[in-house]
Amino acid sequence: MAGVKDGIWKRGNNWYSSVKVNGRRRVKSFGRDHKAAELALAEILKHRAVANATNDWSGLAEFTKPKTRKTFAEVAEDYLAERASLKYSTLRGYREVLTNYLLPAFGKMKVSDITDG
C-alpha cells in the first residue's frame, strides 16, 4: 500500500479503498465488488469535503470508528445467517460441527487471536 493516495486499488481478486480522514489512513476491503468500492470512495470523499468545510465530522463516524473484534461464535453465527438458503441438512451438518467441535474450542476467542500454532 506504500504510495497509495485516496482511491481504490485491486490486490489479487479483492478491491480496496483508502482515504485519509483526520490525519489517519482508513482502508476498507470490498471483496470482488469493484463498483461498491468506487461508490463507497465517492461517498466518503463527499462527506470529507463537507466535513472540511463545516468542521462537522459526524458524517464520517461510521467510516472512522475502530473495528470491533468479533469472537469466533459471533463470526460463526454470521456465517450461518449468510447461508440461510442452503438445504436444511447442510445447515444441520454445519451446526453440528460448530456445536460439537469448533465452538467449545474457539467460541469465546477473538478471531484475531486464533492461530494455527
C-alpha positions in Angstrom: 0.0 0.0 0.0 3.0 2.3 0.0 2.3 5.4 -2.0 -1.4 4.8 -2.2 -3.3 8.0 -2.0 -7.1 8.4 -1.7 -8.5 5.9 -4.1 -9.2 2.3 -4.9 -6.9 -0.5 -5.9 -7.0 -4.2 -6.6 -4.9 -6.8 -4.9 -5.5 -10.4 -6.1 -9.2 -10.6 -6.6 -10.2 -8.1 -3.9 -10.8 -4.3 -4.2 -9.8 -1.9 -1.5 -10.5 1.8 -0.8 -8.1 4.1 1.0 -8.9 7.5 2.4 -7.2 9.8 4.9 -9.6 11.2 7.5 -8.5 13.5 10.3 -4.8 12.5 9.7 -5.5 8.8 9.8 -5.4 6.4 6.8 -8.5 4.2 6.6 -8.6 1.2 4.4 -11.6 -0.9 3.6 -12.0 -4.2 1.7 -14.9 -4.7 -0.7 -14.1 -8.2 -1.9 -14.7 -8.7 -5.6 -17.1 -5.8 -5.9 -15.3 -3.0 -7.8 -18.5 -0.9 -8.2 -19.1 -1.0 -4.4 -15.5 0.2 -3.8 -16.0 3.1 -6.3 -19.3 4.1 -4.8 -18.0 4.0 -1.2 -15.0 6.1 -2.1 -17.1 8.7 -3.8 -19.4 8.9 -0.7 -16.6 9.1 1.7 -14.8 11.9 -0.3 -18.1 13.8 -0.4 -18.6 13.5 3.4 -14.9 14.5 3.9 -15.3 17.6 1.7 -18.4 18.7 3.7 -16.6 18.0 7.0 -13.6 20.1 6.0 -15.9 23.0 5.1 -18.2 22.7 8.1 -15.9 21.1 10.7 -18.7 18.6 11.4 -17.2 15.1 11.1 -20.3 13.2 12.1 -21.0 12.1 8.6 -17.8 10.0 8.7 -18.4 8.4 12.1 -19.2 5.0 10.6 -16.1 5.0 8.5 -13.7 6.3 11.1 -14.8 4.2 14.1 -12.4 1.5 15.2 -13.1 -2.0 14.1 -14.8 -4.3 16.6 -13.1 -7.6 17.3 -15.6 -10.4 17.0 -15.5 -13.7 18.8 -15.4 -16.9 16.8 -19.0 -17.6 18.0 -20.2 -14.3 16.5 -18.5 -14.9 13.2 -19.9 -18.4 13.1 -23.4 -17.0 13.7 -22.9 -14.5 10.8 -21.6 -17.3 8.6 -24.7 -19.4 9.2 -27.1 -16.5 8.7 -25.5 -15.7 5.3 -26.2 -19.3 4.2 -29.8 -19.5 5.3 -30.9 -20.5 1.8 -28.8 -23.8 2.0 -30.6 -27.1 2.3 -31.7 -27.9 5.9 -29.5 -31.0 6.0 -26.4 -28.9 5.0 -27.1 -26.3 7.7 -27.7 -29.1 10.3 -24.3 -30.6 9.4 -22.6 -27.2 9.7 -24.3 -26.6 13.1 -23.3 -30.0 14.4 -19.6 -29.4 13.6 -19.8 -26.0 15.2 -21.6 -27.1 18.3 -19.6 -30.3 18.9 -16.1 -29.3 17.9 -15.4 -25.7 17.0 -17.4 -23.6 19.5 -16.2 -25.5 22.6 -12.6 -24.9 21.5 -12.8 -21.4 19.9 -16.3 -19.9 20.7 -15.2 -17.3 23.2 -11.9 -16.4 21.5 -11.5 -13.3 19.4 -11.0 -14.4 15.8 -7.8 -12.3 15.6 -6.3 -14.3 18.5 -6.8 -17.7 16.8 -3.6 -19.0 15.2 -2.5 -22.3 13.6 0.1 -22.9 16.2 
